[in-house]
């Protein structure tokens, strides 16, 4: 477990050292989009009183650290992506929770879960390393 923690923290350190001018645009976009999705997911889970809201909050915090390491504190393009992704994911969660069309609600819930699972995988190593 100590070895895994060392490797995970080393990877985080490498990401922190990457200058923002050299950060891959696709990586920044993916990270910003996931930060927005996780933000919407956290808000939704708190409102719905989901038991795993704290886990999603931890994933969001890790994603925000990753985003800041890639872009710095003031990146308006990344902020715009976050806001758009948060809005889109919130709409998907509303459809999943409140649609009267059962099939549509089921598809929306499945898609939202799929998107969040992809985002959580991006920070899984960091979360495992910092939880022990």
Backbone torsions as a table, in degrees:
resi	resn	phi	psi	omega
1	UNK	NA	-36.7	178.5
2	UNK	-62.8	-38.6	178.8
3	UNK	-63.9	-45.3	179.3
4	UNK	-61.2	-40.7	179.4
5	UNK	-63.8	-42.4	179.4
6	UNK	-63.1	-44.3	179.4
7	UNK	-63.3	-45.7	-179.0
8	UNK	-62.4	-44.4	180.0
9	UNK	-67.9	-32.1	176.3
10	UNK	-65.3	-41.9	178.2
11	UNK	-64.0	-40.2	177.0
12	UNK	-62.9	-42.0	179.6
13	UNK	-62.5	-38.5	178.1
14	UNK	-63.6	-43.5	179.3
15	UNK	-63.1	-37.8	-179.0
16	UNK	-65.8	-32.6	-176.5
17	UNK	-79.4	-18.3	-178.8
18	UNK	-63.5	121.7	177.5
19	UNK	-65.7	144.0	-176.2
20	UNK	-61.8	-29.5	179.7
21	UNK	-67.2	-22.8	-177.6
22	UNK	-102.2	-4.0	-178.6
23	UNK	-64.0	134.2	179.8
24	UNK	-62.8	130.1	-177.2
25	UNK	-61.1	-36.9	178.6
26	UNK	-65.8	-39.5	178.5
27	UNK	-66.4	-41.8	177.9
28	UNK	-63.7	-44.2	-179.6
29	UNK	-63.3	-44.2	179.4
30	UNK	-63.0	-42.2	-179.1
31	UNK	-68.2	-43.6	179.0
32	UNK	-64.7	-41.5	178.4
33	UNK	-62.9	-44.0	179.1
34	UNK	-66.1	-36.1	177.2
35	UNK	-61.5	-41.8	177.3
36	UNK	-64.9	-44.9	179.4
37	UNK	-62.4	-45.7	-179.5
38	UNK	-64.6	-35.2	177.4
39	UNK	-62.4	-45.3	177.2
40	UNK	-64.2	-39.7	-179.9
41	UNK	-63.6	-42.5	178.7
42	UNK	-62.0	-48.3	180.0
43	UNK	-59.9	-43.3	-179.8
44	UNK	-63.6	-44.1	-178.8
45	UNK	-65.6	-38.3	177.0
46	UNK	-64.0	-43.4	179.6
47	UNK	-63.8	-37.2	-178.6
48	UNK	-88.3	0.6	179.7
49	UNK	56.3	43.8	178.8
50	UNK	-72.8	139.5	-176.9
51	UNK	-67.8	-26.0	-177.1
52	UNK	-95.9	17.5	-179.4
53	UNK	-59.9	-36.3	-178.1
54	UNK	-66.7	-34.4	177.5
55	UNK	-65.9	-40.7	177.9
56	UNK	-68.1	-35.8	176.5
57	UNK	-62.0	-42.2	178.0
58	UNK	-63.7	-40.2	177.7
59	UNK	-64.2	-40.4	177.2
60	UNK	-61.8	-46.9	179.8
61	UNK	-59.7	-41.4	177.8
62	UNK	-64.9	-40.3	179.9
63	UNK	-66.0	-37.6	178.3
64	UNK	-66.7	-36.8	175.0
65	UNK	-62.8	-43.3	178.8
66	UNK	-62.5	-44.1	-179.5
67	UNK	-63.3	-43.8	179.7
68	UNK	-64.6	-37.1	177.9
69	UNK	-64.9	-33.0	-178.5
70	UNK	-82.1	-33.7	-170.3
71	UNK	-117.7	-19.2	-169.8
72	UNK	88.6	-179.8	-172.5
73	UNK	-77.3	-30.5	-172.6
74	UNK	-120.6	81.9	176.9
75	UNK	-120.6	104.7	-174.3
76	UNK	-68.9	-32.3	178.6
77	UNK	-66.0	-42.4	178.5
78	UNK	-66.6	-39.0	178.0
79	UNK	-62.8	-41.3	178.0
80	UNK	-61.8	-43.2	177.1
81	UNK	-62.1	-42.5	178.4
82	UNK	-59.2	-46.4	-177.6
83	UNK	-64.3	-44.4	179.6
84	UNK	-64.4	-42.8	-179.9
85	UNK	-67.4	-37.6	178.6
86	UNK	-63.6	-44.9	179.8
87	UNK	-62.8	-46.8	-178.8
88	UNK	-63.1	-41.5	-178.8
89	UNK	-70.3	-36.9	177.1
90	UNK	-61.9	-40.0	178.3
91	UNK	-65.2	-39.4	178.0
92	UNK	-63.8	-42.7	179.0
93	UNK	-66.8	-37.2	176.4
94	UNK	-63.4	-42.0	178.0
95	UNK	-63.4	-41.8	-179.3
96	UNK	-64.6	-36.4	-174.4
97	UNK	-90.5	-30.6	-168.9
98	UNK	-123.2	-0.1	179.7
99	UNK	-68.2	139.9	177.0
100	UNK	-81.5	-14.9	177.2
101	UNK	-87.1	107.4	-174.6
102	UNK	-60.2	-41.9	-179.5
103	UNK	-65.3	-41.6	178.7
104	UNK	-65.2	-42.3	178.8
105	UNK	-62.4	-41.1	179.9
106	UNK	-65.0	-44.7	178.3
107	UNK	-63.4	-42.1	-179.7
108	UNK	-64.7	-42.7	179.0
109	UNK	-64.1	-42.0	179.2
110	UNK	-64.4	-43.5	-180.0
111	UNK	-66.7	-42.8	178.6
112	UNK	-60.8	-44.4	179.3
113	UNK	-62.2	-41.1	178.5
114	UNK	-61.2	-46.9	-179.7
115	UNK	-62.4	-42.6	-179.5
116	UNK	-68.4	-38.0	177.6
117	UNK	-60.7	-42.4	177.2
118	UNK	-61.0	-42.0	-180.0
119	UNK	-67.1	-42.7	-179.4
120	UNK	-63.2	-32.4	178.1
121	UNK	-63.7	-28.8	-179.6
122	UNK	-66.7	-26.4	-177.7
123	UNK	-118.0	10.7	-175.9
124	UNK	-58.7	-45.0	-179.8
125	UNK	-62.7	-41.3	178.5
126	UNK	-63.6	-44.4	-179.9
127	UNK	-63.1	-40.5	178.5
128	UNK	-66.2	-40.4	-178.3
129	UNK	-68.3	-34.7	-177.1
130	UNK	-90.3	-9.6	-179.0
131	UNK	-85.1	-15.9	-178.9
132	UNK	-99.4	NA	NA
